Amino acid sequence: MRHQTAIGAAALSAGLAVAMSSPATAASPRTAPAKPDPRTVAAASADSMVSAAPAALKMSPKDRIVRRGVTSGLRGLQYVAYERTYDGLPVYGGDFVVTTDANGGVLGTSVNQTKKLDVSTTATISAAKAAKTSRARVSKIDGATAPRLTVLAEGSGRLVYETVVSGTRKNAPTKLHVLVDAKSGKVVTTWDEVRDAADDRSYYHGTVDLSTAATSMSDPSRSGIRCGGQNGSTYTGSDSAWGNAGGTNLETACVDALYAVQKEWDMLRAWLGRNGINGSGGGFPLRVGLNQANAYWNGSYTNFGRNQAGTRQATSVDVVGHENGHAIFSTTPGGASGGSGNEKGGMNESAGDIFGALTEHYMNEPANLDPPDYLVGEEVDLVGSGPIRNMYNPSALGDPNCYSSSIPSTEVHAAAGPQNHWFYLLAEGSNPGGGKPSSPTCNGSTVTGIGVQKAGQIFMGGLSRKVTNWSHARARIETVNAARQLFPGSATECNAVKAAWSAISVPAQSGEASCT
């Protein structure tokens, strides 16, 4: 579970002041002392580690380290997320994660910053010029934030203006973050918060039992989960019997969407040890009726359209799971921003596909409904060609199976291919049998799978160590760490993680842990 409390004082050079909690009241002789909250123990332990090891975290005298939250994971693991400022300015890419066990023992850190920051914080160009440059990236503007001076953790640092421009870009909704060099005035990088995919009667699942309020399509037991139309209002009715099973009926679309996200929520708790979509017991609204052959997550809610033929809504389990998968990716440490080109964006798209597949496997519906598989969007038939992505053989639909230096410049949905392929190999292997499809490896190796549930746990463990500059190479290191810590008595899972990464052309990395 994530706490949004922050460390109260600056970390200057090697010092980090930590707000101290009040001492516990002495227990009665007849009462056992209360067991300390593992999140509190983890935070204190991680804070001590941060104070003691500034060099490992690339801390400069002008850095201030702020603890942003603690997320509880499977097997009692705790993930303590930190951000930093430099000379009073936020640092983009200066975040890191400290992982502890349930007793507060530090197990490792995930740090991507490579050097101490040493950069001037005085801009050469004006904020107005940065705003003009940023706004030029969006064709139809609904609004924009004031440019904010930020330090980009690139080498010894780069001063940039960050502006968020909302509106329409390339005929699609956008919430574009634009980083403009504060010295030269040139655009350094951009990233978009909007991530797109291509007794209740549902379209995809028959008659189901939803958890809703008596007269509205809101979930009383899952905070933040509700469904309605394009204006954001939750659908209401005279009773709690929803939908008519029709492919064009929007109330039915909400039945499917709510049913899928409720099952995804349950899967996260039962299989992955995560509390809700956002990790702290909350979720996000869902909207239906988007008049596009599309669905997307915009940083605040998920929005679902219909297939190109207009015969059914894009609210199958894998599509709903995918869009809420973006929300999970966004609310794990390191967020959704940053990375090199489209590499992190492709991994974000892949995360959506993985969470969709995990939800299908958790539900395990029969063949006449929506059985578990590793195809994306086949039930919706978005553009009349069946699935839009194939996880066991991405190249079957034109996406790369293997990682290469071209991935950062590959379109983000296609760039999902390598990590999707890795996940299938880890879960099922290259020749799983039992009617499951074989999966070609990039190095000609044979990979033995460990099962979809274990693969999901390791993937979630890796995401919980994510940093702003996330990459396939970094994900290999952190999923190896996750496998070691989640399955400490076994090398099987760790070796499978390594074999699956090598099989998609992501080789062993410097500093990577061994499996013994």
C-alpha positions as a Python dict, from the first residue, in 0.01 Angstrom:
ca = {
    (1, 'M'): (0, 0, 0),
    (2, 'R'): (137, 342, -91),
    (3, 'H'): (183, 623, 160),
    (4, 'Q'): (207, 977, 24),
    (5, 'T'): (397, 1116, 321),
    (6, 'A'): (733, 1272, 242),
    (7, 'I'): (1058, 1307, 425),
    (8, 'G'): (1056, 1648, 580),
    (9, 'A'): (1413, 1771, 544),
    (10, 'A'): (1678, 1803, 279),
    (11, 'A'): (1946, 1555, 195),
    (12, 'L'): (2256, 1768, 168),
    (13, 'S'): (2567, 1572, 74),
    (14, 'A'): (2550, 1263, 293),
    (15, 'G'): (2281, 1385, 530),
    (16, 'L'): (1912, 1297, 528),
    (17, 'A'): (1682, 1414, 803),
    (18, 'V'): (1384, 1188, 859),
    (19, 'A'): (1066, 1283, 1038),
    (20, 'M'): (1044, 1068, 1350),
    (21, 'S'): (720, 906, 1458),
    (22, 'S'): (599, 932, 1816),
    (23, 'P'): (710, 652, 2045),
    (24, 'A'): (456, 376, 2096),
    (25, 'T'): (263, 363, 2419),
    (26, 'A'): (398, 97, 2653),
    (27, 'A'): (196, -224, 2628),
    (28, 'S'): (5, -361, 2925),
    (29, 'P'): (163, -672, 3078),
    (30, 'R'): (-146, -862, 2965),
    (31, 'T'): (-143, -726, 2610),
    (32, 'A'): (101, -834, 2343),
    (33, 'P'): (279, -539, 2184),
    (34, 'A'): (131, -434, 1852),
    (35, 'K'): (321, -562, 1552),
    (36, 'P'): (479, -268, 1369),
    (37, 'D'): (343, -179, 1026),
    (38, 'P'): (594, -325, 775),
    (39, 'R'): (558, -12, 561),
    (40, 'T'): (669, 207, 849),
    (41, 'V'): (960, -26, 922),
    (42, 'A'): (1056, -31, 554),
    (43, 'A'): (1046, 348, 527),
    (44, 'A'): (1269, 394, 830),
    (45, 'S'): (1514, 132, 709),
    (46, 'A'): (1526, 275, 356),
    (47, 'D'): (1572, 629, 491),
    (48, 'S'): (1870, 509, 693),
    (49, 'M'): (2018, 345, 385),
    (50, 'V'): (1973, 667, 183),
    (51, 'S'): (2149, 867, 454),
    (52, 'A'): (2437, 622, 471),
    (53, 'A'): (2502, 569, 99),
    (54, 'P'): (2485, 903, -90),
    (55, 'A'): (2751, 796, -341),
    (56, 'A'): (2549, 493, -454),
    (57, 'L'): (2251, 723, -520),
    (58, 'K'): (2462, 983, -708),
    (59, 'M'): (2368, 1255, -459),
    (60, 'S'): (2515, 1603, -500),
    (61, 'P'): (2538, 1877, -232),
    (62, 'K'): (2238, 2053, -390),
    (63, 'D'): (2012, 1745, -386),
    (64, 'R'): (1710, 1710, -163),
    (65, 'I'): (1567, 1358, -138),
    (66, 'V'): (1193, 1313, -79),
    (67, 'R'): (1025, 983, 3),
    (68, 'R'): (708, 959, -207),
    (69, 'G'): (552, 636, -91),
    (70, 'V'): (577, 277, 20),
    (71, 'T'): (403, 4, -181),
    (72, 'S'): (352, -341, -31),
    (73, 'G'): (406, -641, -257),
    (74, 'L'): (396, -1018, -252),
    (75, 'R'): (583, -1217, 15),
    (76, 'G'): (600, -910, 240),
    (77, 'L'): (834, -717, 8),
    (78, 'Q'): (815, -339, 41),
    (79, 'Y'): (907, -89, -230),
    (80, 'V'): (1007, 255, -105),
    (81, 'A'): (1001, 520, -380),
    (82, 'Y'): (1204, 842, -371),
    (83, 'E'): (1234, 1152, -586),
    (84, 'R'): (1489, 1430, -571),
    (85, 'T'): (1516, 1802, -632),
    (86, 'Y'): (1831, 1990, -733),
    (87, 'D'): (1881, 2347, -613),
    (88, 'G'): (1506, 2362, -550),
    (89, 'L'): (1402, 2231, -893),
    (90, 'P'): (1241, 1890, -960),
    (91, 'V'): (1472, 1635, -1120),
    (92, 'Y'): (1327, 1437, -1409),
    (93, 'G'): (1494, 1094, -1394),
    (94, 'G'): (1646, 1134, -1050),
    (95, 'D'): (1403, 893, -885),
    (96, 'F'): (1501, 560, -731),
    (97, 'V'): (1347, 268, -538),
    (98, 'V'): (1473, 86, -228),
    (99, 'T'): (1339, -268, -178),
    (100, 'T'): (1316, -421, 170),
    (101, 'D'): (1185, -742, 317),
    (102, 'A'): (896, -754, 566),
    (103, 'N'): (1137, -690, 855),
    (104, 'G'): (1292, -383, 697),
    (105, 'G'): (1607, -550, 569),
    (106, 'V'): (1730, -365, 260),
    (107, 'L'): (1746, -607, -35),
    (108, 'G'): (1852, -371, -312),
    (109, 'T'): (1809, -42, -494),
    (110, 'S'): (1698, 56, -844),
    (111, 'V'): (1887, 370, -948),
    (112, 'N'): (1920, 483, -1309),
    (113, 'Q'): (2095, 819, -1262),
    (114, 'T'): (2459, 769, -1362),
    (115, 'K'): (2632, 1087, -1240),
    (116, 'K'): (2603, 1351, -970),
    (117, 'L'): (2421, 1658, -1098),
    (118, 'D'): (2627, 1972, -1157),
    (119, 'V'): (2437, 2216, -1376),
    (120, 'S'): (2339, 2584, -1377),
    (121, 'T'): (1973, 2647, -1292),
    (122, 'T'): (1957, 2982, -1470),
    (123, 'A'): (1761, 2973, -1796),
    (124, 'T'): (1873, 3153, -2111),
    (125, 'I'): (1540, 3152, -2295),
    (126, 'S'): (1214, 3280, -2148),
    (127, 'A'): (927, 3069, -2023),
    (128, 'A'): (705, 3237, -2285),
    (129, 'K'): (930, 3112, -2567),
    (130, 'A'): (930, 2760, -2420),
    (131, 'A'): (550, 2771, -2399),
    (132, 'K'): (520, 2875, -2764),
    (133, 'T'): (752, 2595, -2875),
    (134, 'S'): (559, 2342, -2667),
    (135, 'R'): (215, 2452, -2785),
    (136, 'A'): (327, 2418, -3148),
    (137, 'R'): (340, 2039, -3094),
    (138, 'V'): (-41, 2014, -3054),
    (139, 'S'): (-274, 2100, -3343),
    (140, 'K'): (-587, 2182, -3140),
    (141, 'I'): (-520, 2309, -2787),
    (142, 'D'): (-769, 2282, -2501),
    (143, 'G'): (-528, 2403, -2234),
    (144, 'A'): (-165, 2416, -2125),
    (145, 'T'): (24, 2445, -1798),
    (146, 'A'): (274, 2719, -1729),
    (147, 'P'): (628, 2606, -1822),
    (148, 'R'): (813, 2468, -1519),
    (149, 'L'): (1191, 2474, -1487),
    (150, 'T'): (1316, 2120, -1433),
    (151, 'V'): (1652, 1945, -1426),
    (152, 'L'): (1679, 1649, -1661),
    (153, 'A'): (1905, 1378, -1513),
    (154, 'E'): (2103, 1339, -1833),
    (155, 'G'): (2478, 1317, -1772),
    (156, 'S'): (2563, 1586, -1519),
    (157, 'G'): (2224, 1749, -1577),
    (158, 'R'): (2032, 1952, -1832),
    (159, 'L'): (1804, 2247, -1753),
    (160, 'V'): (1468, 2224, -1931),
    (161, 'Y'): (1119, 2372, -1924),
    (162, 'E'): (835, 2121, -1891),
    (163, 'T'): (495, 2219, -2033),
    (164, 'V'): (186, 1995, -2047),
    (165, 'V'): (-36, 2068, -2348),
    (166, 'S'): (-385, 1911, -2367),
    (167, 'G'): (-598, 1888, -2679),
    (168, 'T'): (-593, 1698, -3009),
    (169, 'R'): (-287, 1573, -3195),
    (170, 'K'): (-299, 1365, -3515),
    (171, 'N'): (-680, 1341, -3474),
    (172, 'A'): (-645, 1179, -3130),
    (173, 'P'): (-673, 1316, -2774),
    (174, 'T'): (-342, 1415, -2618),
    (175, 'K'): (-195, 1529, -2288),
    (176, 'L'): (155, 1596, -2416),
    (177, 'H'): (450, 1669, -2188),
    (178, 'V'): (706, 1875, -2379),
    (179, 'L'): (1059, 1930, -2244),
    (180, 'V'): (1237, 2229, -2401),
    (181, 'D'): (1608, 2300, -2342),
    (182, 'A'): (1624, 2615, -2128),
    (183, 'K'): (1951, 2720, -2297),
    (184, 'S'): (1894, 2646, -2668),
    (185, 'G'): (1514, 2652, -2687),
    (186, 'K'): (1503, 2319, -2874),
    (187, 'V'): (1264, 2035, -2784),
    (188, 'V'): (1458, 1769, -2594),
    (189, 'T'): (1186, 1505, -2563),
    (190, 'T'): (809, 1460, -2540),
    (191, 'W'): (579, 1200, -2389),
    (192, 'D'): (202, 1160, -2390),
    (193, 'E'): (-9, 1068, -2088),
    (194, 'V'): (-282, 939, -2320),
    (195, 'R'): (-212, 574, -2398),
    (196, 'D'): (-438, 410, -2659),
    (197, 'A'): (-503, 50, -2779),
    (198, 'A'): (-622, -8, -3063),
    (199, 'D'): (-2882, -1076, -1273),
    (200, 'D'): (-2646, -811, -1527),
    (201, 'R'): (-2633, -886, -1899),
    (202, 'S'): (-2296, -845, -2069),
    (203, 'Y'): (-2200, -887, -2434),
    (204, 'Y'): (-1882, -1091, -2384),
    (205, 'H'): (-1963, -1296, -2071),
    (206, 'G'): (-2334, -1371, -2071),
    (207, 'T'): (-2523, -1299, -1750),
    (208, 'V'): (-2289, -1192, -1469),
    (209, 'D'): (-2316, -1061, -1114),
    (210, 'L'): (-2165, -714, -1086),
    (211, 'S'): (-2074, -537, -765),
    (212, 'T'): (-2259, -206, -800),
    (213, 'A'): (-2458, 36, -591),
    (214, 'A'): (-2835, -10, -584),
    (215, 'T'): (-2914, 247, -854),
    (216, 'S'): (-2581, 349, -1010),
    (217, 'M'): (-2299, 179, -1198),
    (218, 'S'): (-2044, 249, -927),
    (219, 'D'): (-1862, -12, -722),
    (220, 'P'): (-1912, 36, -346),
    (221, 'S'): (-1627, -200, -255),
    (222, 'R'): (-1361, -82, -501),
    (223, 'S'): (-1284, 286, -451),
    (224, 'G'): (-1291, 499, -767),
    (225, 'I'): (-1444, 234, -994),
    (226, 'R'): (-1755, 357, -1176),
    (227, 'C'): (-1878, 361, -1536),
    (228, 'G'): (-2074, 604, -1751),
    (229, 'G'): (-2081, 800, -2074),
    (230, 'Q'): (-1858, 1051, -2244),
    (231, 'N'): (-1958, 1339, -2015),
    (232, 'G'): (-1814, 1155, -1716),
    (233, 'S'): (-2147, 1102, -1540),
    (234, 'T'): (-2206, 759, -1390),
    (235, 'Y'): (-2496, 566, -1540),
    (236, 'T'): (-2796, 532, -1308),
    (237, 'G'): (-3117, 328, -1311),
    (238, 'S'): (-3419, 232, -1106),
    (239, 'D'): (-3252, -91, -989),
    (240, 'S'): (-2918, -273, -1010),
    (241, 'A'): (-3002, -494, -1308),
    (242, 'W'): (-2788, -356, -1591),
    (243, 'G'): (-2754, -410, -1966),
    (244, 'N'): (-2938, -600, -2236),
    (245, 'A'): (-2647, -805, -2386),
    (246, 'G'): (-2654, -597, -2707),
    (247, 'G'): (-2327, -511, -2882),
    (248, 'T'): (-2429, -149, -2941),
    (249, 'N'): (-2591, -85, -2601),
    (250, 'L'): (-2371, 140, -2387),
    (251, 'E'): (-2511, 23, -2055),
    (252, 'T'): (-2411, -327, -2164),
    (253, 'A'): (-2066, -190, -2249),
    (254, 'C'): (-2040, -71, -1890),
    (255, 'V'): (-2140, -417, -1765),
    (256, 'D'): (-1850, -568, -1960),
    (257, 'A'): (-1607, -293, -1857),
    (258, 'L'): (-1695, -311, -1487),
    (259, 'Y'): (-1690, -690, -1484),
    (260, 'A'): (-1342, -693, -1640),
    (261, 'V'): (-1189, -430, -1411),
    (262, 'Q'): (-1340, -595, -1102),
    (263, 'K'): (-1177, -924, -1205),
    (264, 'E'): (-849, -745, -1276),
    (265, 'W'): (-865, -589, -927),
    (266, 'D'): (-924, -935, -777),
    (267, 'M'): (-636, -1084, -979),
    (268, 'L'): (-399, -811, -859),
    (269, 'R'): (-487, -888, -497),
    (270, 'A'): (-497, -1269, -515),
    (271, 'W'): (-206, -1333, -752),
    (272, 'L'): (23, -1030, -732),
    (273, 'G'): (-35, -891, -381),
    (274, 'R'): (-129, -542, -511),
    (275, 'N'): (-398, -337, -340),
    (276, 'G'): (-620, -202, -618),
    (277, 'I'): (-528, -57, -955),
    (278, 'N'): (-320, 225, -805),
    (279, 'G'): (-156, 9, -537),
    (280, 'S'): (-315, 199, -250),
    (281, 'G'): (-671, 68, -262),
    (282, 'G'): (-806, 282, -544),
    (283, 'G'): (-903, 270, -909),
    (284, 'F'): (-1019, 501, -1186),
    (285, 'P'): (-1349, 579, -1365),
    (286, 'L'): (-1440, 411, -1695),
    (287, 'R'): (-1619, 578, -1984),
    (288, 'V'): (-1794, 413, -2280),
    (289, 'G'): (-1940, 542, -2605),
    (290, 'L'): (-1621, 687, -2757),
    (291, 'N'): (-1706, 726, -3125),
    (292, 'Q'): (-1381, 574, -3248),
    (293, 'A'): (-1239, 228, -3315),
    (294, 'N'): (-1014, 280, -3016),
    (295, 'A'): (-977, 280, -2639),
    (296, 'Y'): (-737, 475, -2421),
    (297, 'W'): (-611, 578, -2077),
    (298, 'N'): (-549, 952, -2032),
    (299, 'G'): (-396, 962, -1685),
    (300, 'S'): (-731, 1012, -1510),
    (301, 'Y'): (-981, 764, -1659),
    (302, 'T'): (-1012, 489, -1920),
    (303, 'N'): (-1226, 545, -2230),
    (304, 'F'): (-1367, 276, -2459),
    (305, 'G'): (-1498, 301, -2814),
    (306, 'R'): (-1628, 33, -3053),
    (307, 'N'): (-1498, -180, -3336),
    (308, 'Q'): (-1469, -36, -3685),
    (309, 'A'): (-1784, -216, -3798),
    (310, 'G'): (-1985, -60, -3514),
    (311, 'T'): (-2121, -399, -3407),
    (312, 'R'): (-1965, -429, -3060),
    (313, 'Q'): (-1792, -219, -2796),
    (314, 'A'): (-1418, -237, -2720),
    (315, 'T'): (-1479, -365, -2367),
    (316, 'S'): (-1346, -722, -2377),
    (317, 'V'): (-1133, -837, -2082),
    (318, 'D'): (-800, -798, -2260),
    (319, 'V'): (-881, -444, -2378),
    (320, 'V'): (-1017, -329, -2039),
    (321, 'G'): (-727, -504, -1868),
    (322, 'H'): (-486, -334, -2108),
    (323, 'E'): (-612, 19, -2045),
    (324, 'N'): (-617, -29, -1668),
    (325, 'G'): (-273, -185, -1710),
    (326, 'H'): (-155, 159, -1821),
    (327, 'A'): (-295, 295, -1495),
    (328, 'I'): (-95, 33, -1303),
    (329, 'F'): (220, 118, -1499),
    (330, 'S'): (163, 490, -1429),
    (331, 'T'): (117, 439, -1054),
    (332, 'T'): (422, 222, -995),
    (333, 'P'): (753, 398, -916),
    (334, 'G'): (902, 583, -1213),
    (335, 'G'): (559, 657, -1363),
    (336, 'A'): (497, 647, -1738),
    (337, 'S'): (726, 930, -1846),
    (338, 'G'): (1087, 924, -1959),
    (339, 'G'): (1302, 661, -2122),
    (340, 'S'): (1478, 661, -2457),
    (341, 'G'): (1248, 736, -2751),
    (342, 'N'): (958, 490, -2762),
    (343, 'E'): (1126, 215, -2561),
    (344, 'K'): (951, 288, -2231),
    (345, 'G'): (628, 365, -2417),
    (346, 'G'): (647, 23, -2584),
    (347, 'M'): (704, -140, -2246),
    (348, 'N'): (400, 49, -2116),
    (349, 'E'): (192, -90, -2405),
    (350, 'S'): (330, -436, -2332),
    (351, 'A'): (241, -397, -1962),
    (352, 'G'): (-119, -335, -2067),
    (353, 'D'): (-117, -653, -2278),
    (354, 'I'): (38, -852, -1992),
    (355, 'F'): (-219, -736, -1737),
    (356, 'G'): (-496, -818, -1985),
    (357, 'A'): (-358, -1170, -2034),
    (358, 'L'): (-316, -1216, -1658),
    (359, 'T'): (-678, -1116, -1600),
    (360, 'E'): (-803, -1358, -1867),
    (361, 'H'): (-603, -1641, -1710),
    (362, 'Y'): (-728, -1552, -1361),
    (363, 'M'): (-1090, -1561, -1485),
    (364, 'N'): (-1028, -1879, -1689),
    (365, 'E'): (-1358, -1858, -1880),
    (366, 'P'): (-1472, -2147, -2105),
    (367, 'A'): (-1424, -2154, -2482),
    (368, 'N'): (-1776, -2024, -2556),
    (369, 'L'): (-1706, -1697, -2370),
    (370, 'D'): (-1358, -1532, -2351),
    (371, 'P'): (-1105, -1807, -2273),
    (372, 'P'): (-750, -1719, -2166),
    (373, 'D'): (-495, -1670, -2442),
    (374, 'Y'): (-206, -1448, -2544),
    (375, 'L'): (-380, -1258, -2823),
    (376, 'V'): (-495, -898, -2782),
    (377, 'G'): (-835, -774, -2898),
    (378, 'E'): (-947, -1082, -3089),
    (379, 'E'): (-1296, -1073, -2934),
    (380, 'V'): (-1350, -708, -3027),
    (381, 'D'): (-1219, -754, -3384),
    (382, 'L'): (-1125, -387, -3378),
    (383, 'V'): (-1051, -331, -3747),
    (384, 'G'): (-1196, -650, -3897),
    (385, 'S'): (-870, -847, -3889),
    (386, 'G'): (-902, -1033, -3559),
    (387, 'P'): (-635, -970, -3290),
    (388, 'I'): (-424, -654, -3298),
    (389, 'R'): (-122, -812, -3122),
    (390, 'N'): (19, -1160, -3072),
    (391, 'M'): (227, -1216, -2758),
    (392, 'Y'): (375, -1560, -2837),
    (393, 'N'): (485, -1459, -3188),
    (394, 'P'): (458, -1081, -3233),
    (395, 'S'): (601, -1101, -3587),
    (396, 'A'): (286, -1289, -3698),
    (397, 'L'): (116, -948, -3691),
    (398, 'G'): (414, -745, -3808),
    (399, 'D'): (570, -654, -3469),
    (400, 'P'): (927, -737, -3366),
    (401, 'N'): (989, -1057, -3169),
    (402, 'C'): (1339, -951, -3063),
    (403, 'Y'): (1494, -650, -2898),
    (404, 'S'): (1730, -438, -3109),
    (405, 'S'): (1868, -84, -3115),
    (406, 'S'): (1575, 13, -3343),
    (407, 'I'): (1314, -39, -3069),
    (408, 'P'): (1338, 320, -2932),
    (409, 'S'): (1238, 449, -3278),
    (410, 'T'): (964, 187, -3333),
    (411, 'E'): (595, 284, -3306),
    (412, 'V'): (494, 223, -2942),
    (413, 'H'): (238, -53, -3002),
    (414, 'A'): (481, -244, -3223),
    (415, 'A'): (755, -180, -2965),
    (416, 'A'): (548, -388, -2719),
    (417, 'G'): (657, -699, -2911),
    (418, 'P'): (984, -792, -2737),
    (419, 'Q'): (854, -769, -2378),
    (420, 'N'): (528, -945, -2473),
    (421, 'H'): (740, -1224, -2623),
    (422, 'W'): (956, -1237, -2307),
    (423, 'F'): (647, -1272, -2088),
    (424, 'Y'): (506, -1561, -2292),
    (425, 'L'): (838, -1743, -2286),
    (426, 'L'): (867, -1692, -1909),
    (427, 'A'): (508, -1806, -1845),
    (428, 'E'): (469, -2088, -2098),
    (429, 'G'): (808, -2158, -2253),
    (430, 'S'): (909, -2200, -2616),
    (431, 'N'): (736, -2538, -2663),
    (432, 'P'): (471, -2564, -2391),
    (433, 'G'): (254, -2839, -2541),
    (434, 'G'): (-99, -2902, -2420),
    (435, 'G'): (-248, -2719, -2716),
    (436, 'K'): (-62, -2397, -2637),
    (437, 'P'): (130, -2241, -2926),
    (438, 'S'): (505, -2275, -2963),
    (439, 'S'): (709, -1956, -2953),
    (440, 'P'): (1024, -1900, -3162),
    (441, 'T'): (1331, -1771, -2978),
    (442, 'C'): (1571, -1515, -3120),
    (443, 'N'): (1881, -1712, -3019),
    (444, 'G'): (1755, -2059, -3109),
    (445, 'S'): (1733, -2163, -2743),
    (446, 'T'): (1469, -2370, -2568),
    (447, 'V'): (1299, -2198, -2273),
    (448, 'T'): (1096, -2378, -2005),
    (449, 'G'): (808, -2172, -1863),
    (450, 'I'): (728, -2132, -1492),
    (451, 'G'): (351, -2066, -1523),
    (452, 'V'): (154, -1750, -1582),
    (453, 'Q'): (97, -1671, -1212),
    (454, 'K'): (465, -1683, -1120),
    (455, 'A'): (553, -1489, -1436),
    (456, 'G'): (301, -1221, -1336),
    (457, 'Q'): (446, -1200, -986),
    (458, 'I'): (797, -1148, -1122),
    (459, 'F'): (675, -892, -1378),
    (460, 'M'): (494, -699, -1102),
    (461, 'G'): (805, -721, -884),
    (462, 'G'): (1005, -566, -1167),
    (463, 'L'): (751, -283, -1217),
    (464, 'S'): (768, -209, -845),
    (465, 'R'): (1138, -127, -895),
    (466, 'K'): (1076, 84, -1208),
    (467, 'V'): (1255, 418, -1250),
    (468, 'T'): (1190, 706, -1491),
    (469, 'N'): (1450, 591, -1745),
    (470, 'W'): (1309, 239, -1782),
    (471, 'S'): (1444, 9, -2051),
    (472, 'H'): (1453, -360, -2144),
    (473, 'A'): (1806, -384, -2003),
    (474, 'R'): (1697, -230, -1672),
    (475, 'A'): (1388, -452, -1662),
    (476, 'R'): (1609, -760, -1701),
    (477, 'I'): (1816, -658, -1398),
    (478, 'E'): (1513, -583, -1181),
    (479, 'T'): (1307, -890, -1279),
    (480, 'V'): (1609, -1105, -1193),
    (481, 'N'): (1618, -930, -854),
    (482, 'A'): (1242, -983, -818),
    (483, 'A'): (1273, -1357, -892),
    (484, 'R'): (1554, -1397, -638),
    (485, 'Q'): (1356, -1217, -367),
    (486, 'L'): (1015, -1369, -440),
    (487, 'F'): (1148, -1726, -465),
    (488, 'P'): (1455, -1724, -237),
    (489, 'G'): (1477, -2101, -199),
    (490, 'S'): (1482, -2175, -571),
    (491, 'A'): (1703, -2084, -868),
    (492, 'T'): (1448, -2216, -1122),
    (493, 'E'): (1248, -1895, -1151),
    (494, 'C'): (1558, -1672, -1167),
    (495, 'N'): (1718, -1888, -1438),
    (496, 'A'): (1393, -1883, -1637),
    (497, 'V'): (1383, -1502, -1621),
    (498, 'K'): (1737, -1483, -1758),
    (499, 'A'): (1670, -1744, -2027),
    (500, 'A'): (1357, -1563, -2147),
    (501, 'W'): (1537, -1226, -2172),
    (502, 'S'): (1829, -1383, -2358),
    (503, 'A'): (1579, -1552, -2592),
    (504, 'I'): (1451, -1210, -2707),
    (505, 'S'): (1804, -1068, -2750),
    (506, 'V'): (1835, -883, -2418),
    (507, 'P'): (2168, -1023, -2291),
    (508, 'A'): (2308, -1040, -1937),
    (509, 'Q'): (2381, -693, -1797),
    (510, 'S'): (2672, -550, -1600),
    (511, 'G'): (2603, -589, -1228),
    (512, 'E'): (2325, -844, -1282),
    (513, 'A'): (2276, -1077, -985),
    (514, 'S'): (2348, -1448, -1014),
    (515, 'C'): (2077, -1707, -949),
    (516, 'T'): (2275, -1913, -697),
}
